């Protein structure tokens, strides 16, 4: 780990974050150089100082916040070159815990612990056991993009996030392989906070249950009508009419039952993919 890596990483994070922003669609709200008003308020209160607009953020405050609340939170000094920057940038954009979860997902199967967002001894040991940090960075960025695509805010900020992660990937891999990394560039939208609270909801299986139940009930009804048809067979006209009803009910019921089962498969598949993206099940 190079001594200057934190400063080099911060310089690139700040390039991605830009200056002041207050996009109503950005869950971060008023933000100055990546520091949200909420984070700044908490920082000022912790220092016994009066809160003020994040626009008044000083350079010393900015450096202190990034050092303690992001770099130290992801234990940047314990991570390999390149990996430290990639996890740091993700922590600024989505929170340190979420970025650590992407790292833990990327460390499978070497890492066998829980995907809990805690940089504990098990996670650090798994990182040290990896001998290809270039590939590890690819997996971290893939996990990050998978998460971002499952956010309801992706249609608004997805272009910016995608460009940011692409640069983070390239810069991290350059550091990991001992090359000189490219400069980071600001892309509008890439600075928006990407948080789990904006994750898409898993599709409900209620429609599937309703359709399957209705289909099953309809098949039972068609069986009852078939028996009734047999009983009324001497009455040819009535029997013929009931026979047509039996066919219609049976077909409609079969469609409902099959459709319900199909939708349940689809909903379960979507729910599993969402859970994997959010790190709530082993990848």
KAQUIWO-V790626 format. One line per field, one symbol per residue. ss: DSSP state (2 for helix, 1 for strand, 0 for the rest). Layout:
ss->???
This chain:
ss->0000222222222222200110000000001100112222222222000000022200222222222222200002220000222222222222022222222222000000000000002222222220002222222222222222201002222222222222222222222200000000000000000002221000000222222222222222222222222220000222222222222222222222222222222222222222222200000
